[in-house]
Amino acid sequence: MTSAKSLPVAPNLIELAIGGMTCASCAARIEKKLNRMDGVEATVNYATEKATVRFAEEVSPADLIATVEKTGYTAVVPPPPTQAAAGAPAEPVDELRGLRTRLWVSVVLTVPVIVLAMVPAWQFDYWQWLSLTLAAPVVVYGGLPFHRAAWINLRHGAATMDTLVSLGTLAAFGWSLWALFLGDAGMPGMTHPFRFDIARTDGAGNIYLEAAAGVTVFILAGRFFEARSKRTAGAALRALLELGAKDVAVLRGGQEARIPVDQLVAGDRFVVRPGEKVATDGVVEEGTSAVDASMLTGESVPVEVGPGDSVVGATVNAGGRLVVRATRVGGDTQLAQMARLVEQAQTGKAAVQRLADRISGVFVPIVIALAAGTLGWWLGTGSGTTAAFTAAVAVLIIACPCALGLATPTALLVGTGRGAQLGILIKGPEVLESTRQVDTVVLDKTGTVTTGKMTLVDVLPAEGEDAADLLRLAGALEGASEHPIARAVADGAAAAGPLPAVTGFANAQGLGVTGTVDGRAVVVGRLRLLGERGLDVPEEVVRAVTAAEAAGRTAVLAGWDGRARGVLAVADAVKPTSRAAVARLRELGLTPVLLTGDNATVAKAVAAEVGIDEVIAEVLPADKVAVVERLQGEGRTVAMVGDGINDAAALARADLGLAMGTGTDVAIEASDLTLVRGDLTAAVDAIRLSRRTLAIIKGNLFWAFAYNVAALPLAAAGLLNPMLAGAAMAFSSVFVVANSLRLRRFRPVG
């Protein structure tokens, strides 16, 4: 039979939602099992909890699901995006609620257990039995996810951090039960002296209930914070699908009728009024207007459309009434294709291999082998079963990664909290690893480097004309129009002073406007409109138009009394902080690239203004993803900064996605970091803070293991007092927390 590896391209593609994964090694195990099947190529992503599988005709989806289930996990075919948008949120929310309940119940029960164990003065008669009553539900109910995962791993011959947590807590709890019921620990008046000396003990009077309950709580807390950061994995798709119009005014039998968009079929004619969203992809049959397509193309200037022109669903009609014939509906529309792009980009990311799992992958088997070796050595030397088990259990307890459970969540909590104060939202621990390796930062132009809003940037009167008059008359006339360029001129004029009234206003679709202001017949618009109205355009005005367009600006001419009187230049203005931010990105070792759907002239002008050398212009959303992939193919690690729906797929595909919070929800959900301030300097702070947080996490992980590793030889030698073990574990936890709190002193640049 042909193997999967010899297939050029497996003909069928399916995506499975995987359940039951607790760490990156689970994803690797499922991927390995699926790829062993003939005719199958699979990638499993722990972060999105999905498996993308290509399979040959002889393999069925049921076979794939059965293989995953045999490996010890669950697999289902997820519902279509439209159904997922309506029904998906409930499941992750319920899962999080259950984990939160488990955590808080465990915390409430564990605090008195730890206090009683650590304060001998409070150890009243039979205190140990109260500790047992409180600790038992924590170990059994609170630790159930770890015990279940450890059992699944055991059945498949694997060991992860869950294995060590389960073994350590059950060993501590089991030994405590033996000491209470069969040893001396259950005697009335038994106390735990809080001593720090190293002495050999047989363990018959020692209980480790605080260790069993405390470790469970710490690791549960880490899992809860991780689950919370992963909860919104599918929110980008839901936000994208919600952008489309919900209902549409369809023309049937010469009458308008409002129906839900999902009832629209190809060939239907529908009406789009000014300010409404276009319901689906189609061709204009009647009317002319300006359509804001920036969500798809990034083009800051609205596109003029008329009969025969194509329009795209979810774009906004900024001008007149349109009648459109639907050409593509449902899953065939450009919006739906973008949703697929985002989903593919998210799923295609490398599986998140968390640092703790990487270290524990080596550490766990070593500790288990050491505990078994300790037990065997003590039994072999004839020291007695009690002493042997005491030493072996001590090895498991001191090795149990109490501080490790805090290492990532505490640093992440402090780092994300400080980031939120500075207008930076970090999605989760997996984001931080990318920031250290990033060497290229791709900046979307519109709304990121620039304001994303058309602004009047220059008034250029002809020789002998007054700039104030030119602005006042043109601004008054443009104030009667709803076109975004007209609004920019009108707003600029209104800021300079009050505007006169307009009479006889008329709109020349796609060309400009005419009307009477202060008794003068004023014409404002394109060069062609002034020519059609018989106005003389001096050579100097033509040169001003050419110069403005060469600088990437939109030139609007104004004239009256038979002559053009000057030019008003409108542009998407560069944000004041963009130039300084680009310089700081270079200082961080990043190469900036300007990427935009806008035309090359505009893009180069903006790039020159902010100090960017590499420009990629006139690209569509799918091309943005391709550009990111091309840069990655050149060996670069790419960060992407954007704000629009058109950036969402590229943000998801990039090694690090940073979304401007002033942008769309889709871009924010598809990104790894969100910059609430809408200021490019926030991107500099985000990368600095992420790198600092990652360094703290690595330091935490080192010290979390260092304490344990240093104490392991003492435990194996049977010299470790249980109180000393507890103190060492507590101190390592306190150290990790204190180290994480250093992030609160992080300061922004500038």
C-alpha positions in Angstrom: 0.0 0.0 0.0 1.2 3.5 -0.7 2.4 5.4 2.3 1.4 8.9 3.2 4.9 10.1 2.5 4.9 9.0 -1.1 1.6 10.7 -1.9 2.2 14.0 -3.8 -1.0 15.5 -2.3 -3.6 13.6 -0.4 -6.9 14.3 -2.2 -9.1 14.9 0.9 -8.7 17.5 3.6 -10.5 17.5 6.9 -10.2 19.5 10.2 -10.9 17.7 13.5 -11.5 19.4 16.9 -9.3 17.5 19.4 -10.3 17.2 23.1 -8.3 16.1 26.1 -4.9 17.6 25.3 -3.1 18.9 28.3 0.3 19.8 26.9 2.3 20.1 23.7 3.5 16.5 24.0 -0.1 15.3 23.7 -0.4 17.1 20.3 2.9 15.5 19.2 1.6 12.0 20.2 -1.7 12.4 18.3 0.2 13.8 15.2 2.6 10.8 15.3 -0.2 8.2 15.5 -2.2 9.8 12.6 0.9 10.1 10.4 1.5 6.3 10.9 -1.7 5.6 9.0 -1.3 4.8 5.3 -2.3 7.7 3.1 -2.5 10.3 5.9 -0.6 13.5 6.5 -1.5 15.4 9.7 -0.5 18.4 11.7 -2.0 18.8 15.2 -2.0 22.3 16.9 -2.1 22.3 20.7 -2.9 26.1 20.8 -6.1 25.9 18.6 -6.9 22.3 19.6 -7.3 21.3 16.0 -5.9 18.6 13.7 -5.6 19.4 10.0 -5.5 16.1 8.1 -5.0 15.2 4.4 -6.0 11.7 3.7 -6.4 9.3 0.7 -9.7 7.9 -0.6 -9.2 4.6 1.2 -9.2 6.3 4.6 -12.5 7.6 6.1 -13.0 10.4 8.6 -14.3 7.7 11.0 -10.9 5.9 10.8 -9.1 9.2 11.7 -11.4 9.8 14.7 -11.0 6.2 15.8 -7.2 6.5 15.8 -7.3 9.7 17.9 -9.7 8.0 20.3 -7.4 4.9 20.6 -4.6 7.3 21.5 -6.7 8.5 24.5 -8.2 11.7 23.2 -11.5 12.8 21.6 -12.0 14.0 18.0 -15.0 15.5 16.3 -15.6 17.2 12.9 -16.4 20.8 13.9 -19.6 22.5 12.6 -19.4 24.9 9.6 -18.3 28.4 10.4 -21.8 29.9 10.4 -23.0 27.4 12.9 -19.8 27.7 14.9 -20.3 31.4 15.1 -23.7 30.9 16.7 -23.0 27.9 18.9 -19.3 27.5 19.6 -18.7 29.9 22.5 -20.7 27.9 25.0 -18.3 24.9 25.2 -15.1 26.7 26.1 -16.9 29.0 28.5 -18.4 25.9 30.3 -14.9 24.3 30.4 -13.4 27.4 32.0 -16.2 27.7 34.6 -15.6 24.1 35.7 -11.8 24.7 36.0 -12.5 27.9 38.0 -14.8 26.1 40.4 -12.2 23.3 40.8 -9.5 25.9 41.5 -11.4 27.9 44.1 -12.7 24.9 46.0 -9.1 23.6 46.2 -7.8 27.0 47.4 -10.4 27.3 50.2 -9.6 23.8 51.4 -5.8 24.0 51.1 -5.1 27.3 52.9 -5.9 25.9 56.4 -4.0 22.7 55.7 -0.8 24.6 54.9 -1.2 27.0 57.8 -1.7 24.1 60.3 1.4 22.3 58.9 3.6 25.3 59.1 2.6 26.7 62.5 3.3 24.2 65.3 1.6 26.4 67.9 -1.7 25.9 66.1 -1.4 22.1 65.9 -4.1 21.1 68.4 -5.0 17.5 69.3 -6.2 15.6 66.2 -5.2 18.6 63.8 -3.8 16.0 61.5 -7.2 14.4 61.0 -8.7 17.8 60.1 -5.9 18.3 57.6 -6.7 14.9 56.1 -10.5 15.8 55.8 -9.6 19.1 54.0 -6.8 17.7 51.8 -8.5 14.6 50.5 -11.0 16.5 48.2 -8.2 18.7 46.9 -6.0 15.7 45.9 -8.9 13.6 44.5 -11.3 16.3 43.0 -8.8 19.2 42.4 -6.1 16.9 41.0 -8.4 14.8 38.9 -7.4 16.4 35.5 -3.7 15.5 36.3 -4.5 12.0 37.4 -6.6 11.4 34.4 -3.9 12.8 32.0 -1.2 10.7 33.8 -3.3 7.6 33.4 -3.8 8.2 29.7 0.0 8.9 29.3 0.7 5.7 31.3 -1.5 3.6 29.0 0.5 4.9 26.0 3.9 4.6 27.6 4.6 8.3 28.0 5.4 10.7 30.8 4.7 14.4 31.0 4.5 17.1 33.7 1.0 15.7 34.6 2.7 12.4 35.4 5.1 14.0 37.9 2.3 16.1 39.5 0.1 13.0 39.8 2.8 10.8 41.1 4.1 13.4 43.6 0.7 14.3 45.0 -0.6 10.7 45.2 2.7 9.6 46.8 2.6 12.4 49.4 -1.1 11.7 50.1 -0.7 7.9 50.1 2.3 8.1 52.5 0.3 10.4 54.8 -2.6 7.9 54.9 -0.1 5.1 55.8 1.5 7.3 58.5 -1.9 8.3 59.9 -3.6 4.8 60.0 -0.6 2.5 60.3 2.2 4.7 61.6 2.6 7.1 64.5 1.2 10.2 62.9 -2.4 9.6 64.0 -1.7 9.7 67.7 -3.4 12.5 69.7 -1.1 15.4 70.3 1.2 14.6 67.3 3.0 17.8 66.1 5.3 18.6 63.2 8.3 20.5 64.6 9.3 23.3 62.2 13.0 22.4 61.9 15.6 23.1 59.3 18.2 20.4 60.2 19.1 17.5 58.0 18.5 14.2 59.8 17.7 10.6 58.9 14.1 9.6 59.7 11.9 6.6 59.1 8.9 8.7 58.1 6.3 6.8 60.2 5.4 10.0 62.1 5.5 12.4 59.1 2.5 13.5 57.0 2.8 15.4 53.7 -0.8 16.6 53.3 0.2 20.3 52.8 2.6 19.3 50.0 -0.1 17.2 48.3 -2.7 19.9 48.5 -0.4 22.8 47.9 1.1 21.4 44.7 -2.3 20.6 43.3 -3.5 24.2 43.9 -0.4 25.7 42.3 -0.6 23.6 39.2 -4.4 24.1 38.9 -3.9 27.8 39.0 -1.4 27.6 36.2 -3.8 25.5 34.1 -6.7 28.0 34.7 -4.7 31.0 33.5 -3.6 29.1 30.4 -7.1 28.0 29.6 -8.4 31.5 30.0 -5.9 32.8 27.4 -6.9 30.1 25.0 -10.7 30.6 25.4 -11.0 33.0 22.4 -9.3 30.8 19.9 -12.2 30.9 17.5 -13.3 34.5 18.1 -11.5 35.9 15.0 -13.7 33.8 12.7 -16.9 34.7 14.6 -16.0 38.4 14.5 -15.3 38.1 10.8 -18.5 36.4 9.9 -20.5 38.9 12.0 -19.2 41.7 9.8 -21.5 40.9 7.0 -25.0 42.4 6.6 -27.7 40.6 8.6 -30.6 41.3 6.3 -31.1 42.7 2.8 -33.7 44.6 0.8 -34.3 42.2 -2.2 -36.2 43.2 -5.3 -38.8 40.6 -6.3 -41.7 41.3 -8.6 -40.8 45.0 -8.6 -41.3 45.2 -4.8 -38.6 45.5 -2.1 -38.8 42.9 0.7 -36.3 42.5 3.6 -35.1 39.0 4.1 -32.2 37.5 6.1 -29.0 37.4 4.1 -28.7 33.6 4.2 -31.9 33.4 2.1 -30.3 35.4 -0.7 -29.5 33.3 -3.9 -27.2 34.1 -6.8 -29.0 36.2 -9.4 -31.2 38.1 -6.9 -31.3 41.9 -7.3 -31.1 43.9 -4.0 -30.9 47.5 -3.0 -28.1 49.1 -1.0 -28.9 52.6 0.4 -26.3 55.2 1.5 -24.6 54.0 4.7 -25.7 50.4 4.4 -23.4 47.4 4.0 -23.4 45.5 0.7 -25.1 42.2 1.5 -23.0 39.9 -0.7 -20.7 39.9 -3.7 -22.3 41.2 -6.9 -22.4 43.5 -9.9 -24.0 47.0 -9.8 -26.9 47.3 -12.2 -28.3 50.7 -11.3 -26.9 53.8 -9.6 -23.5 55.3 -8.9 -21.7 55.7 -5.6 -18.5 55.6 -3.6 -17.9 52.3 -1.8 -15.6 52.1 1.2 -13.6 48.9 0.5 -10.8 49.6 3.0 -11.6 46.5 5.0 -10.6 44.3 2.0 -8.0 46.3 0.1 -6.6 48.7 2.6 -7.2 51.5 0.0 -7.8 54.6 2.0 -9.8 56.4 -0.8 -13.3 55.0 -1.4 -13.8 53.3 -4.8 -16.2 54.9 -7.3 -18.7 52.3 -8.7 -21.4 52.4 -11.3 -23.3 50.0 -13.6 -21.2 47.0 -14.5 -18.7 47.4 -11.6 -18.2 44.6 -9.1 -18.9 45.2 -5.3 -17.9 43.0 -2.4 -20.1 41.9 0.5 -19.6 43.7 3.9 -18.1 46.8 2.2 -20.0 50.1 3.0 -21.9 52.2 0.5 -20.8 55.8 1.2 -22.9 57.6 -1.4 -25.9 57.0 -3.6 -28.5 54.3 -3.9 -27.4 51.1 -5.7 -29.2 48.1 -7.2 -26.9 45.1 -7.2 -27.3 41.6 -8.7 -25.9 38.9 -6.4 -23.1 36.8 -8.1 -21.7 34.9 -5.1 -23.5 34.0 -1.8 -22.7 32.1 1.4 -19.3 30.3 1.5 -18.3 31.6 -2.0 -18.1 35.3 -1.0 -14.8 37.1 -0.5 -15.7 37.6 3.2 -16.1 33.9 3.6 -12.8 33.3 1.8 -11.1 35.7 4.2 -12.6 33.7 7.1 -11.0 30.6 5.7 -7.7 32.4 5.2 -7.6 33.4 8.9 -8.5 29.9 10.0 -5.9 28.3 7.8 -3.3 30.8 9.1 -4.1 30.1 12.7 -4.1 26.3 12.2 -0.9 26.4 10.2 1.1 28.0 13.1 3.7 25.7 14.6 2.4 23.8 17.6 3.1 25.6 20.8 5.9 23.7 22.6 5.8 25.3 26.1 9.1 25.6 27.9 7.9 23.7 31.0 6.9 20.8 28.8 10.2 20.8 27.0 12.2 20.7 30.3 9.8 18.2 32.0 10.1 15.9 29.0 13.6 15.1 30.2 13.2 15.9 33.9 10.2 13.6 34.5 11.7 10.3 33.4 14.9 11.1 35.3 13.0 11.8 38.5 10.9 8.6 38.2 14.0 6.6 37.6 15.8 8.2 40.5 12.8 7.5 42.9 12.7 3.8 41.7 16.5 3.6 42.1 16.4 5.1 45.6 13.7 2.6 46.7 15.7 -0.3 45.2 19.0 0.8 46.8 17.6 1.3 50.3 15.8 -2.1 50.1 19.0 -3.7 48.8 21.1 -2.3 51.7 18.7 -3.9 54.2 17.6 -0.5 55.7 14.0 -1.6 56.0 10.8 -0.9 54.0 9.8 2.2 55.9 13.2 4.0 55.4 13.2 3.0 51.7 9.7 4.3 51.0 10.4 7.5 53.0 13.4 8.2 50.8 11.7 7.4 47.5 8.6 9.5 48.4 10.9 12.3 49.5 12.5 12.3 46.0 9.1 12.5 44.3 7.9 15.3 46.7 11.0 17.5 46.4 11.0 17.0 42.6 7.3 17.8 42.2 7.3 21.1 40.3 5.5 23.3 42.7 7.4 26.5 41.7 7.2 25.3 38.0 3.4 25.6 38.2 3.9 29.3 39.1 6.8 30.1 36.8 4.9 30.9 33.7 1.5 32.1 35.0 2.9 34.6 37.6 5.3 36.2 35.1 2.5 36.3 32.5 0.0 37.8 35.0 2.4 40.5 36.1 3.7 41.1 32.5 0.2 41.3 31.1 -1.1 43.4 33.9 1.8 45.9 33.3 1.1 45.7 29.6 -2.5 46.5 30.1 -1.5 49.7 32.0 0.6 50.7 29.0 -2.1 49.8 26.4 -0.6 46.4 25.4 -2.6 43.2 25.6 -0.7 39.9 25.4 -2.7 36.8 24.4 -0.8 34.0 26.2 2.6 32.5 27.1 3.1 31.1 23.6 3.3 34.6 22.2 6.4 35.5 24.1 8.7 33.0 22.5 8.3 34.6 19.1 9.4 38.1 20.2 13.0 37.2 20.9 13.6 35.7 17.4 11.7 38.4 15.4 14.0 40.2 12.9 11.5 41.8 10.5 8.5 43.9 11.3 5.8 44.3 8.5 3.8 47.5 9.0 0.4 47.9 7.4 0.1 51.5 6.2 -3.5 52.6 6.6 -4.5 53.0 10.3 -1.1 51.8 11.6 1.6 54.1 10.2 -1.1 56.6 9.1 -4.3 57.8 10.8 -6.5 55.9 8.4 -8.6 59.0 7.9 -8.5 61.4 5.0 -7.3 64.8 6.1 -6.7 68.2 4.4 -2.9 68.5 4.3 -2.3 71.5 2.0 -4.0 74.4 0.3 -2.3 75.6 -3.0 -3.8 78.8 -4.4 -3.1 79.8 -8.0 -1.0 83.0 -8.4 -2.8 86.0 -7.2 -5.5 84.0 -5.3 -6.1 84.1 -1.6 -5.7 80.7 0.2 -8.3 81.6 2.8 -10.9 82.4 0.1 -10.1 79.2 -1.8 -10.5 77.1 1.3 -13.7 78.9 2.5 -15.6 78.6 -0.8 -14.4 75.0 -1.6 -15.0 73.9 2.0 -18.5 75.3 2.0 -19.5 73.5 -1.2 -17.8 70.2 -0.1 -19.7 70.4 3.2 -22.9 69.6 1.4 -21.4 66.2 0.2 -21.1 63.0 2.1 -18.0 61.7 0.2 -15.0 61.1 2.5 -12.7 63.3 0.5 -15.3 66.1 0.5 -15.6 65.6 4.3 -11.8 66.0 4.7 -11.9 69.4 2.8 -15.0 70.6 4.6 -13.6 69.7 8.1 -10.3 71.5 7.2 -12.2 74.6 6.1 -14.5 74.5 9.1 -11.5 74.5 11.4 -10.3 77.8 9.8 -13.6 79.6 10.4 -17.4 79.7 9.7 -18.5 78.7 6.2 -21.1 80.4 4.0 -24.4 78.9 2.8 -24.6 76.8 -0.5 -27.5 76.9 -3.0 -28.0 74.9 -6.2 -25.8 72.0 -5.0 -25.3 69.2 -7.5 -23.2 66.1 -7.4 -21.4 64.9 -10.6 -20.9 61.3 -9.7 -17.2 60.3 -9.5 -16.0 63.7 -10.6 -17.0 66.3 -8.0 -19.6 68.8 -7.0 -21.1 72.2 -8.2 -23.1 74.9 -6.5 -23.4 78.6 -5.7 -21.5 80.1 -2.8 -21.5 83.8 -2.0 -23.1 84.4 -5.4 -20.4 82.6 -7.3 -20.9 79.4 -9.4 -18.2 77.2 -7.7 -16.9 73.9 -9.2 -14.9 71.5 -6.9 -13.5 68.2 -8.1 -11.3 66.5 -10.7 -9.5 68.2 -13.5 -11.9 66.6 -16.0 -14.9 68.2 -14.3 -13.5 71.7 -14.5 -12.7 71.1 -18.2 -16.3 69.9 -18.8 -17.7 73.1 -17.2 -15.5 75.3 -19.4 -13.1 76.6 -16.7 -9.6 77.6 -17.7 -6.9 75.6 -15.8 -3.6 77.5 -15.7 -0.4 75.5 -16.2 0.8 76.2 -12.6 -2.4 74.6 -11.3 -1.8 71.5 -13.4 1.8 71.4 -12.1 0.4 71.6 -8.5 -1.9 68.7 -9.2 0.9 66.6 -10.6 3.2 67.4 -7.6 0.5 66.6 -5.1 -0.2 63.2 -6.8 3.5 62.4 -7.0 3.6 63.0 -3.2 0.9 60.4 -2.8 -1.9 62.9 -2.1 -5.4 63.2 -3.7 -5.7 66.6 -5.5 -9.0 68.4 -5.5 -9.3 71.4 -7.8 -11.6 74.4 -7.1 -12.6 77.2 -9.5 -15.2 79.9 -10.2 -15.8 82.7 -12.7 -14.3 80.7 -15.6 -11.0 79.9 -14.0 -9.4 77.3 -11.7 -8.3 79.1 -8.5 -6.2 76.5 -6.8 -5.7 72.9 -5.5 -6.6 71.3 -2.2 -4.4 68.3 -1.3 -6.0 65.5 0.8 -4.2 62.5 2.2 -4.2 59.9 4.8 -1.9 61.7 7.2 1.1 60.0 8.9 0.7 59.6 12.7 3.0 62.0 14.6 4.8 59.2 16.5 5.3 56.9 13.5 8.8 58.1 12.5 10.2 57.9 16.0 8.6 54.4 16.4 10.2 53.1 13.2 13.6 54.3 14.4 13.1 52.5 17.8 12.1 49.3 16.0 15.4 49.5 14.2 17.2 49.9 17.5 15.5 46.6 18.6 17.2 44.9 15.7 14.1 44.8 13.4 14.0 45.6 9.7 10.7 47.5 9.0 8.7 46.8 5.8 5.7 48.8 4.7 2.9 46.7 3.3 -0.3 48.1 1.9 -3.2 47.7 -0.5 -2.8 51.4 -1.5 -1.1 52.5 -4.7 2.7 52.5 -4.9 3.1 56.3 -5.2 1.2 56.9 -1.9 3.1 54.0 -0.2 6.5 55.3 -1.2 5.7 58.8 -0.1 4.6 57.5 3.4 7.7 55.2 3.6 10.0 58.1 2.9 8.4 60.3 5.5 8.8 57.7 8.3 12.2 56.2 7.3 11.2 52.8 5.8 13.3 51.5 2.9 11.4 48.4 1.8 7.9 49.0 0.4 5.4 46.4 -0.9 2.2 48.1 -2.3 -1.0 47.3 -4.1 -1.6 43.9 -2.4 -4.9 42.2 -1.6 -5.6 40.2 1.6 -4.5 36.9 0.1 -1.3 38.5 -1.2 -0.6 39.9 2.3 -0.4 36.4 3.6 1.8 35.4 0.6 4.1 38.3 1.4 4.5 37.2 5.0 5.1 33.6 3.8 7.7 34.8 1.3 9.6 36.7 4.0 9.4 33.6 6.2 10.7 31.6 3.3 13.7 33.8 3.1 14.6 32.7 6.7 13.2 35.8 8.4 11.1 35.7 11.6 8.3 38.1 10.9 6.2 40.4 13.1 3.1 42.0 11.5 1.4 45.2 12.7 -2.0 45.9 11.3 -5.5 47.2 12.2 -7.9 46.2 9.4 -9.9 43.1 8.5 -7.7 42.9 5.4 -4.7 42.3 7.8 -6.4 39.5 9.9 -5.1 36.6 7.9 -1.5 38.0 7.7 -1.6 38.8 11.4 -2.5 35.2 12.1 0.2 33.8 9.7 3.0 36.0 11.0 5.3 34.6 13.7 4.1 37.5 15.8 0.9 39.5 15.1 0.3 42.9 16.6 -3.1 44.5 16.1 -3.9 48.2 16.7 -6.8 48.3 19.2 -8.2 51.2 17.2 -8.8 48.7 14.4 -11.4 46.0 13.9 -12.2 43.2 16.3 -11.2 40.6 13.6 -7.7 42.0 13.5 -7.5 42.1 17.3 -8.6 38.4 17.6 -6.3 37.1 14.9 -3.3 38.8 16.5 -1.0 37.7 19.4 -0.6 41.2 20.9 -3.1 44.1 20.8 -2.0 47.7 21.1 -4.9 49.5 22.7 -3.3 53.0 22.2 -3.4 52.8 18.4 0.1 54.3 18.5 3.1 52.6 16.7 5.4 53.3 19.7 3.1 50.8 21.6 4.5 48.2 19.2 8.0 49.0 20.4 6.9 48.7 24.1 5.0 45.5 23.3 8.1 43.8 21.9 10.3 45.0 24.7 7.8 43.9 27.4 7.3 40.5 25.8 11.1 39.9 25.6 11.4 41.0 29.2 8.6 38.7 30.3 10.1 35.7 28.4 13.4 36.3 30.2 11.7 36.4 33.6 9.8 33.1 32.7 13.1 31.4 31.7 14.7 32.6 35.0 11.7 31.3 36.9 12.0 27.9 35.2 15.7 27.7 36.0 15.3 28.5 39.7 12.1 26.3 40.0 14.2 23.3 38.9 17.4 24.4 40.6 16.0 24.2 44.1 14.5 20.8 43.3 17.6 19.4 41.6 19.9 20.6 44.5 17.7 18.9 47.1 17.3 15.6 45.1 20.6 14.0 46.3 19.6 14.8 50.0 16.2 13.2 49.4 17.8 10.1 47.8 20.2 9.8 50.7 17.3 9.8 53.2 18.6 13.0 54.8 15.8 15.4 53.9 13.5 16.5 56.7 9.9 16.8 55.4 9.7 20.3 56.9 12.9 21.3 55.1 11.5 19.9 51.9 8.3 21.9 52.4 10.3 25.0 53.2 12.5 24.6 50.2 9.4 24.2 48.0 7.8 27.2 49.6 10.9 29.3 49.2 11.3 28.4 45.5 7.6 29.5 45.0 8.2 32.8 46.8 11.3 33.4 44.8 9.5 32.8 41.5 6.7 35.2 42.5 9.1 37.9 43.7 11.1 37.5 40.4 7.9 37.9 38.4 6.9 41.1 40.3 10.0 42.8 38.9 8.0 43.3 35.7 5.9 45.9 37.5 8.8 48.2 37.2 8.9 48.0 33.4 8.9 51.5 31.8 7.8 52.5 28.3 10.2 54.1 25.8 10.5 57.9 25.4 
